[in-house]
Amino acid sequence: MVDPSGSSPRAEAVVDLAAVRHNVGVLRRAAPGAAVMAVLKADGYGHGAVPVATAALEAGASWLGVCTLEEARALRAGGITAPLLSWLHLPDEDFTEVVATGVDLSVSSPRHLAAVLDGARRAERPARLHLKVDTGLSRGGAQPADWGDLLDGAAKAQADGSAQVVAVWSHLANGDSPQHPSLDLQAARFTAAWRAARERGLTPIRHLANSAATLTRPDLHFDLVRAGIAVYGLDPLDRQPADSPLRPVMTLRARVALVKRVPAGEGVAYGHEWTTPCDTTLALVPLGYADGVPRRMNRAGRMRVLLGGALRPVVGRVSMDQVVVDCGDGAAVREGDTAVFFGPGDGGEPTAQDWADELGTIHYEVVTGVHDRRVARTYTGVAG
Ligand SMILES: *Cc1c(COP(=O)(O)O)cnc(C)c1O
C-alpha cells in the first residue's frame, strides 16, 4: 500500500466499528434473554472507549462497564448517557460527581457503601448500587460470611431513599473453561446471595457472565452479560478468527520510513543478534516496544509482518521505536508502504491470537498494550 501523499500516520491502530457492531450482534444472539453490557475498561481494551461505546450501543448493547471512576467520567464527558457501571474504587474517592451523572457503582464492603452514600448525599440523588459478592474469584466482592451485613446496610439505604439496589453481581474465575467445576460452585453461591437479597425485600437484577460464559454457558446469563474481549472480536476460547463467529476489530500497522541495500555480513539492530546472510534489502518500520510491540515478540526470531504482499521477517531485536524487516531483493517494498503487524488475518497478516501464542500471554494483553500516546487511532466502519 503506497501513500505518496504521506498523509497517513507513522503508526496507527485501525479500529473497525462495523466489526464492533457485528460482535455485539453475535453476543445478543448468544444471550437472547439477557441485556448486553459492553465492557470498556482500559480505554476500550486499547481501542478507544467512546467510539466503541457508541458502536456497541448502536448494535443493541444497553449497558456499559468500566473499572475506574476516571473511565466513567471520560465516557460521560464524551457524551455517553447510557447505563454505566464502574466497579473498582478506593473507599476515600469522591463519588459525588459520578452519582450526579447517573453512574452505577459496585460496592463490596460497608466502608465502600458509606463512601458511596456520602457521595449520594452531596449529589442529592440516590446512589445506584450493584452489590458484589465474592463467589470464588477472591478479588472484589463481599465474602459470603460478610454478605448479610452488606445487604442490611444497602437495604437500610434503600429504605431511607439514599440508594437503589440495582443488581447483585459477581465475576467468574474460569469463564474461559466452560466445563470447569468452579463455574457451578460460583453459580450456586451467586444464587444463594441473590436469594438473601430477595429475602430482605430487595429486587435486584443479576449479572455474572463474561464473554466466554456468554458464548458457552446460557445457564449463567441471568439478566445481563458483561462482555469485553468478544466486543473487540477476539475469541475468548482462543480460536483463530477463521474459526470464530467474532471479527477482530483492531489492525496495527505502520509505514516504512527507510529502505536500503545492506551488504552481506552486517549485524542488524542492538546486540547484532542477526547478521545479513547475503546482500539484502532492509526496511525500517517505526513501531517498537514503546508502541505495543514487546521486545520478546522477536526473541525467537519468528516475528513476521505483512509488507509488500508477503509475510516478511523482522530481523534483530525490537527497539523502543522501530523494527527492521528483511525484504530480500526488495523489489516489492518502497518507503511509505504500510506494514501490517496484526489484524483479522484476512490478508494473511498475523493475528492478535498469533502474537499471544508467541508471547505466552493472552490477546487481551496484546491489544491493551497499544497506547494512543504513540499510535494514532483511526476509525473505519462508522455508522452512516
Ligand atoms: C474485564 C471484565 C469483564 C469482561 O471480561 P471479558 O473476558 O473481556 O469478557 C467482565 N466483568 C468484569 C468484572 C471485568 O473486570
The ligand as an SDF file (V2000), in Angstrom:
LIG
                    3D

 15 15  0  0  0  0  0  0  0  0999 V2000
  -12.9840   -7.2660   32.2590 C   0  0  0  0  0  0  0  0  0  0  0  0
  -14.2280   -7.7210   32.9300 C   0  0  0  0  0  0  0  0  0  0  0  0
  -15.2590   -8.3180   32.2010 C   0  0  0  0  0  0  0  0  0  0  0  0
  -15.1370   -8.6700   30.7470 C   0  0  0  0  0  0  0  0  0  0  0  0
  -14.3630   -9.8400   30.6270 O   0  0  0  0  0  0  0  0  0  0  0  0
  -14.0820  -10.4560   29.1650 P   0  0  0  0  0  0  0  0  0  0  0  0
  -13.3950  -11.7260   29.4620 O   0  0  0  0  0  0  0  0  0  0  0  0
  -13.2020   -9.4740   28.4830 O   0  0  0  0  0  0  0  0  0  0  0  0
  -15.3940  -10.6030   28.5170 O   0  0  0  0  0  0  0  0  0  0  0  0
  -16.4280   -8.6230   32.8750 C   0  0  0  0  0  0  0  0  0  0  0  0
  -16.5670   -8.3520   34.1780 N   0  0  0  0  0  0  0  0  0  0  0  0
  -15.5850   -7.7970   34.9150 C   0  0  0  0  0  0  0  0  0  0  0  0
  -15.7990   -7.5470   36.3610 C   0  0  0  0  0  0  0  0  0  0  0  0
  -14.3830   -7.4670   34.3200 C   0  0  0  0  0  0  0  0  0  0  0  0
  -13.4110   -6.9120   35.0450 O   0  0  0  0  0  0  0  0  0  0  0  0
  1  2  1  0
  2  3  1  0
  2 14  2  0
  3  4  1  0
  3 10  2  0
  4  5  1  0
  5  6  1  0
  6  7  2  0
  6  8  1  0
  6  9  1  0
 10 11  1  0
 11 12  2  0
 12 13  1  0
 12 14  1  0
 14 15  1  0
M  END
$$$$
